[in-house]
Each structure stands twice: as structure tokens, then as C-alpha cells.
Amino acid sequence: MVGPRLSCYSIGIASLLIACSGGNSTTSVLPKDLHNSVSRALPKVAHIVVIVQENRTLDDLFQGFPGANTQSYGLNSNNQQVPLQSESLTAPYDIVHSHASFMTEYAHGQMNGFNLATISCRSLCTGDTAYGYVPQLEVQPYWDMASQYALADNMFQSNEGPSYPAHQYLLSGTSTIANGSKLRASENPDPFTNGGCDQHSDSVTLIDTLGKETQAAPTCFDRLSIFDLLDTAGLSWKYYQAFSGPGIWNAVDSIKQIWQKPEFKTNVVWPPSQILTDIANGNLAAVSFVTPTALASDHAGQTDGSGPSWVASVVNAIGTSQYWSSTVVFVTWDDWGGWYDHVAPHRFNAYELGLRVPLIAISPFAKTGYVSHKQHEVGSILKFIEKQFGLPSMGTTDVRADDLSDCFNMLSPTTSRPFRRINARFDASHFLHQPLRAVAPDND
């Protein structure tokens, strides 16, 4: 009997989704999707880089950004107004952001449960800690990127939980345990430091279609990812991560058919600063996903505040290289981190959508100083990649998601736009010489 993996990859790309989904009738639109992919692509883009940061909402990170939908106060569970307080990026506490925490804060769409959030504190904090925003000066590189290019203020985390499932969504548009399954990974693995196909003792809680968190499953999933589609099309990719082996941000380690391939060892790269070397050496892949180290992330209670500089170093490396005229860079955040946001997400089901996260689109093709108010989600990034390279849909959240085309000059793309360097506190040398630390960055 031929297993799912073999049947999915022994056929042409136009049949890929049909075979993997068991011939579901929804795949009948695939030829039209492929036609649209070609017609809606930016013809001069050959590289897409997705830089993933951690655990921030739009209200928290872009408070008061001109033209963006932000709010300087929230409501607590007594429907009292709570002013958002200035909180350093390096504030020494973390707000729990499990699925249960999402449900508490979301509060049936009233968005007034943030004072009930559980907080892990290393110093004084109160029930109003989640009502915070980062001062602009601490994240000025992000503001400069958004001011020069396109910022999405209606971008949502696709899932309603923490980093491990969120990073699965970034690669597959879902966290299901297998193609066609209705069970999704909903939390971080147990133990939280791990999660991957080479950790056979690890398990992760699942959520069913009714929203009930149910039995646990191994952290090794037999489903499609964007990398499978790229492999089938003969396109190069790389995934940059903080350290080797399993980890809740090391998403590829949990996707079985990628983890089993010999090229896993060359396509999955650590540390993340290797992308700076690859750009300098002319080795930028067609698609790159770049995750941070714990210190260079924006994860509350973990970051040393260098996250904006880290992102700027990658953007500057691309902008001053041969790749600028052929590249689109997306900067986004994997989940909301428990921080306040005033916009209630449209919930498609018991685990989708989550809260708003920022998204910046950087490219010579991006609109200048544009704030997109159109609804986007993680699946939108995947759909952009699919359309740009003529790939089929994976049949997950990339189906319902838009393709981010409103952020770009689709009708008159030009490569003549010069790059303006993003000023930052640390430059690339800081990250190239940073000591390696295999530190678990997140525990919820």
C-alpha cells in the first residue's frame, strides 16, 4: 500500500493538492487558481524573505502610528477604561498566551478580559500589565520601515494560541496533525523546550472542531508545507533558526516529509545570522523564512531589546545587495503575546482567527507610506508566495486569505526605487558575532 507521502510527491504539481486531500471536491478550482497565480504575480520578483518576530500586537508596537487603526486605551472586565501604559520592550515579565488565555482576553468579542490574563513576573506587575505599548524610540527601525513602505493594520494571527502552533501556521497555513485532519495542535509541546520529529517522547495538545482541547499527539506531522510546493516546483528555500534540532520556533523539524529529506540538513540553517552571510555571498534562496534568537526576538521577558536592530540588519543587507531589485521582504510577528489589542478578530471557527499582529511589506515594488486596512492573515503571506511562483494552494488558510496585492504597485512595478538604509542601534556585526545559545525562548 502506498503511503500518503509517496502518493503526494510522485505526481505533478497540479495534482498535488487533490491527491493529498483525498480528492476533495474543493480542489476543482485549482486550474483557475494556478492561472490567477501567474496573472497576479509581480514579474520581477525572484526572492521572498519572511522575517518572523515574536509576540506583539499592533496596539502594542505601533501605538499612534499615523494612519493606522490604534487605540490608546482598553476596557477591563468591568468595562472600565484602562489607559495603555508605556512599557519597555525589555520589560521583565511575560503574559501567558495559551489558547485559554486568548479566550479570556477575547471575552466573546468584547475584548475586555485582558486584566484577567495570567502574568509571569520577575518584578512588580499588576492586573493591568497587558494594557501596554512599547515607546516609539525603542522600535524606531520598525516605524521607519513602515513609514517608507507598507504597514498592514488589519493583519491577524491565524491561530488562537502560542508560538508552536503559530509557527506551524506560518509554513502550512494550519497546525493540523495530517492532511485532511480536523485536529490541530493548539498549545506548546510538553516539555515546552522541544517539539519535533526527532523528539518521540514529546506530545502536543490538540483542539477539535468544537473548540475542545482533547488528546495529545506526537509533535511530528504528516502534512503539506510551503516547502513541499517549492521542492516540487524546483525552487530553492531556506529556514533560518536559532539552533539545531527541535524547538517551538524550529517549525520545519515537526513536518515529517521535510524532516526526512536529505536536503533538510542544508535547507534548515542556524544561527539566523547566516542569512547575512548568504546574502553577501550571493546565496539567497527563492524563499527564506528567518526566525530570531531569543535575545534578538521581541518576546517579552526574553529579548535584550535588539529585535528591531536584528530585523534592520537583514533588511539593510538585502537593500544594499544585488537582491534589492528582485526581492519582497515581509516582517511579521508570530502571535499576540497576550498584549492588548482593541480590534476583535473575525472568528472562522473554534481556533481561527487570533488577534492582530503587525505586518510590514518592504520592496521596491511596495507602496510608499501605505497603510493597508484590508483584512490579512498568515495565510496571506503563503498565498503571495504561491501566486508569485505559480504554485497551487495547500487547501488551508491560504484559500480564504487575500494575497496582499494591495500593498504593492501591481500595475506599474518598478525596480528603480533606491533603498534607504534603516538606522538602528546595532549593525550586522553585532549579530554575526553573537554567541550561540540553545535557549528555549518561550514557555506558553
GIKA-V512587 format. One record per pair of residues at least 4 apart in sequence whose C-alpha atoms are under 6 Angstrom apart, sorted by the first residue. I is the first residue (numbers start at 0). J is the second residue. Records with the same first field share a line. If there is no record, write none. Layout:
I->J ; J
//
This chain:
5->9
7->15 ; 18 ; 19
16->20
17->22 ; 26
18->22
20->179
33->389 ; 391
35->39
36->386 ; 389
37->389
40->386 ; 387
43->325
44->325 ; 326
45->325
46->285 ; 286 ; 326
47->286 ; 326 ; 327 ; 328
48->286 ; 287 ; 288 ; 328
49->288 ; 328 ; 329
50->289 ; 330
51->289 ; 290 ; 331 ; 332
52->296 ; 331 ; 332
53->296 ; 297 ; 298 ; 332 ; 333
54->298 ; 334 ; 335 ; 336
55->335 ; 336
56->335 ; 355 ; 356
57->61 ; 356 ; 357
58->62 ; 69 ; 340
59->132 ; 133
60->133
62->69
67->152
71->83
72->81 ; 82 ; 83
73->80 ; 81
74->78 ; 79 ; 80 ; 81 ; 111
75->79 ; 111 ; 112 ; 114
76->111 ; 112
83->130 ; 131
84->131
85->131 ; 132 ; 133
86->131 ; 132 ; 133
87->133
88->133 ; 304
89->302 ; 303 ; 304
91->121 ; 300
92->119 ; 120 ; 121 ; 300
93->118 ; 119 ; 299 ; 300
94->118 ; 337
95->117 ; 118 ; 337 ; 443
96->100 ; 161 ; 336 ; 337 ; 443
97->160 ; 161 ; 443
98->159 ; 160
101->105
102->106
103->112
104->110 ; 112 ; 113
105->110
106->110 ; 112
108->343
114->126 ; 127
129->338 ; 339
130->339
135->139
138->307
140->307
142->146
145->149 ; 150 ; 359
146->368
147->367 ; 368
148->361 ; 365 ; 366 ; 367 ; 368
149->359 ; 360 ; 366 ; 368 ; 369 ; 370 ; 406
150->358 ; 359 ; 370
151->358 ; 370 ; 371
152->372
153->372 ; 374
154->355 ; 356 ; 374 ; 375 ; 376
155->354 ; 355 ; 356 ; 376
156->334 ; 353 ; 354 ; 376
157->351 ; 352 ; 353 ; 376 ; 377
158->350 ; 351 ; 352 ; 353
159->350 ; 353
161->186 ; 443
162->166
163->187 ; 247
164->174 ; 184 ; 185
165->333
166->250
167->174 ; 250
168->172 ; 173 ; 174
170->224 ; 225
171->224
172->378 ; 395 ; 396
174->183 ; 184
175->182 ; 183
176->183 ; 220
177->220 ; 221 ; 222
178->222
182->205 ; 206 ; 207
183->205 ; 206
184->204 ; 205
185->204 ; 205 ; 206
186->204
187->191
188->194 ; 202 ; 203
189->201 ; 202
191->442
192->246 ; 439
193->245 ; 246
194->218 ; 245 ; 246 ; 247
195->218 ; 219 ; 245 ; 252 ; 253
196->219 ; 252 ; 253
201->217
202->215 ; 216 ; 217 ; 218
203->215 ; 216
204->215
205->212 ; 213 ; 215
206->210 ; 211 ; 212 ; 213
207->211
210->349
218->253
219->253 ; 254 ; 255
220->253 ; 254 ; 255
221->255
229->234
230->234
235->284 ; 285
236->284 ; 285 ; 286 ; 287
237->266 ; 267 ; 287
238->267 ; 287 ; 288
239->268 ; 269 ; 271 ; 289 ; 290
240->269 ; 270 ; 271 ; 290
241->269 ; 270 ; 271 ; 292
242->269 ; 270 ; 437
245->252
252->258
254->258
258->263
262->266
263->267
272->431
277->282 ; 283
278->282 ; 283
291->295 ; 296
292->296
293->301 ; 440
294->302 ; 303
295->302 ; 305 ; 306
296->302 ; 306
297->302 ; 306
298->302
308->423 ; 425
311->315
312->426 ; 427
314->318
315->319 ; 420
317->322 ; 323
318->323 ; 418
324->414
327->361 ; 362
328->360 ; 361
329->359 ; 360
330->358 ; 359
331->357 ; 358
332->356
344->354
346->351 ; 352
347->351
363->414 ; 416
364->407 ; 408 ; 412
365->406 ; 407
366->406 ; 407 ; 408
375->379
378->396 ; 397 ; 400
379->400 ; 401 ; 402
382->397 ; 402
383->387 ; 402
385->389 ; 390
394->398
408->412
//
